[in-house]
Amino acid sequence: MTLTRVIRLVSVTTWMHLKMLNRSVYESVLQAVWPLFFATTALLMYRITGDREALTYAALGASTMTIWTAVSSLGSGILERERGLGTLEILVASPTPFPLSVAAIVLAVSAVGCYGMFSTFVWEHLVFGVTFNVSQPTAFGVAALVTVFSFATLGFLLAVTVVRYREAWALGNILEYPVWLVCGFLVPVSLLPGWMRPLSWLLPPTAGMEAVRRAATGENPWGEIAACIVATALFCLIAVRLTGTILRSARRHATFSLT
């Protein structure tokens, strides 16, 4: 498959699933309200200290966290939803590489999370008076984009990992809180136990979140951006290889439909 066809496949599939997600009243309301709940709770706690830097730290983390909220809650149930619609076997049997189909759906979910991120920024500014004086707009944009792709890759890995479980969406919801805690969205990684810090830096969003904060405060974020790109590429490779293993096992045991 040529690069042009891959780009067209991913873009068309992403756009189609994005429209499908927007047609769901439940998911639309969830992604509009749930991020604001998280942001409000976090900022109410941090506002008690009276430290504006801490408030900005929490505001950036709460805004970026909305992407992971969308990916973990919606992304973990992507293939379960396809199974319920009766299209999962068709996706697997089609000539299109299955990892590309899953990646396109995860990108659509991440795009929904980007809307939540933007709305949270607006909410934090209007309600809590948080102002983001981004010192390096270009670096901030690059860091935010790389972080979004890191979330998408983590969601890709999550989607293919839990596809063999009937309650995949529940597993995704369980992982929502540990990941935003370990990746330092609201609590600095330096405050975590020593044994947990190496695990934090193995996850791509940790470096992405640090890059976003450094770009916002005027520090050099390019080292963290490079680390996030490398970790994202590694996780993407693992997800693709794992997809092949799961597909071979499902075909061998005829268990992909879980019936």
N, C-alpha and C positions, 0 to 999 in steps of 0.2 A: 504494500500500500504506500503510495507516494505521500510526501509531506502535505501537498495541497489537499488531497483527499482526507487526510487525517484532520487537518484544520477545519475543513468543511464539515466533516462528520461530528467533531466535538462541538463546534459552534452551533450547528443546527440542533443537535440533541440537547445541548445546554439550554438553548432558547425555548425549545418545546417543553422541557420539564420545568423551566422557570414559569412559563405560562400556566402549566398544570398546578404548580404549587400556589400560584396567585389566585387560582380559581377556588381554592379550598378556604372557606370562611374560618374554619377552626385554626388552620395553620397560619393564616394571615393575621388573625387577632392575637394568636399566641406570640408570633414574632414581633408584633407591635407593642404588646403589653409586658411580656415576660422580661425583656432586657431592661425596661424602665424600672421594674420591680427590683432587679439586682442592683442597678445603679443607685437607686434611691436608698436602699438598705446600706450599701457600702459607704455612700457619702454622708449619710446621717451618723454613722459610726465615726468616720474620720473627721467630721466637722467638729466633734466634741473637743478635739485636741487644740483647735484654733490654729493649726499649722497649715498655711496655704500650700506649701510644697507637698505635704502629705496628702492634702485634698486633691491636688493636681495629679499626684501619683495614682491615687485611687480612681480618679476620673478616667485617666487613660486606660488603666487596667479594666475597669468596668465596661468601657466602650468596646475595647478589643475583645473582651470576653464574650460579647454577644455573638460573635462569629462562631466560637466553639459551641455555644449553647445551641445554635441552629444546626451545626454539623452533628453534634452528639445526639440530639433529640430526633432530628429528621434523617440524618445520614445513616444512623444505625438501622433504621427501618426501611431503607431504600429497597433492598433486595427482597425483604419480606413483603413490601407493598407490591413489587413486581410479581411475586409468587401469588399473592392474593388476586391480582388481576389476571393471572394465567399467562403472563408474558415472559416470565423468567426463563422458562425452557426455550422459548423462541429466541430470546437474546443470546442464550448460550449456543444454540444450534445455528445461528445466523453466521454468514461469512465474516462479519465484522468482528474484530478482536474484542472479546468480552471485557478486558480491562479498560478499553477506550469507552465503552458504553457506560461502565460504572463511573469512570472518571468524569465524564460529561455530566452525569446526574449529580455527583458530589459538587462539581463547580456551580451548578444551578443552586444547590442548597447554600453554598458559600456566598453566592450573590445575594440571596435572601438575608444572610447574616450581615452582609455589608450595609443593607438598608437599616438593620437594627443598630449597627455601629453608628451610622450617621444620625439617626433619630435620637440615640442616646447622647451624642455630643450636643445636640440642640437642647435636649431636656436638661442636661447638666448645666448648660449656660443659662437657660431661662429660669430654672428653679433654684439652683445653688450658686449662680453667679460665677461659675468656673470659666475662666478665660484661657484659651490655649494660644500662647504667643510662640508659634513654631519658629525656631531660629533658622532651621534649614528646611525649607519647604520641599526642595527636590529630594533630599535624603529622606525626609519624612514620608513622601509619596512612595519612594522605592521600598522603604522599610515596611510600610503598610501593605503594599502589594505582595511583597515576599511573604509577609506574615499570613496573608489571606491564602496564598498557595500552600503554605505549611499546614494550615488548618485543613485545607482540602485534601492534602495528602494523608494527613492523620485520619480524616474521615473516610478516605478511600480504603486505608488499611483496616479501619474499624468495620466498614461495611462488608468487606470480604471475609473478615475473621468471624463475624457473628452470623453469617448466612446459614449456617447449619443448625441454628437454634430457633425454635418457634417464637420465643419472646425476645427477639433481637433488640427491639426498641427499648425494652426494660434494661438490658445490659448497657445500652448506650446512655441511658439516663443515670445509671449507677456511676458511670465513668465521668460524668460531667463535672462533679465537684472535685474529685481527686486531681484531675488534670489542671483545672484552673488554679488549684492550690499549689501543685508541684511546679507549674510553669511560672509562678510568680506574678500572676495578674493583680492580685490585691495584697499579697504578702511577699516582701522581698525574699529572694532565694537564699540570701545570706542568713536569714532567720530560721531556715529549716534545719532539721537535724543533719549532722555531717554525713551520715550514710545516704541521705536522700538527695544531696546536691548533685552528685554525678548523674543520678537518674534524671534530674531536672534538665541538665544540659544535654542529655541524649535526645530529648524531645525537641523537635524543630521550633515549636511556638515559643520556647523559652528565649532562645536567641532572637527571634523575631520581635518579641515584646520588649526586650532590652534595647534592640535597635530603634524601635519606635520611641521609647523614652529618651534615648540619647539624642535622637534627631530633634525631638521637641525641646530639649533643654540646651541645645547648642554643642553637645559633645560629639565626638567622632563615632558614627554608628557603623562604618563600613566593615569593620572586623566582624561585628555581630551579624550583619547582613550576609557576609560571605559564609559564616558558620551556619546560618539558617538555610542558605541555599544548598550547602553540602549535605546537611542533615535531611532536608526535604528530598533531595535526589536519592539518598540512601533509603529512606522510608518508602519512596515510590518504587524503587527496585524491589524491595522486600515484598511490597503489596502485590506487584505483578507476578513475582515468583510464587507467592502464596496462592494467588488466584489460580494459577496453573495446577498447583497441587490439589486444591479443593475441587476443581473441575474434574480432574482425573479420578479422584476418590468418589465423587458423586456419580460419575458415569459407571465406575466399576461396581458400585453397590446399589445403583439405581435409587438413590435417596435424595436427590436434589429437590424434589417437590415436597419432601417430608410427609408423604401420605402413606 
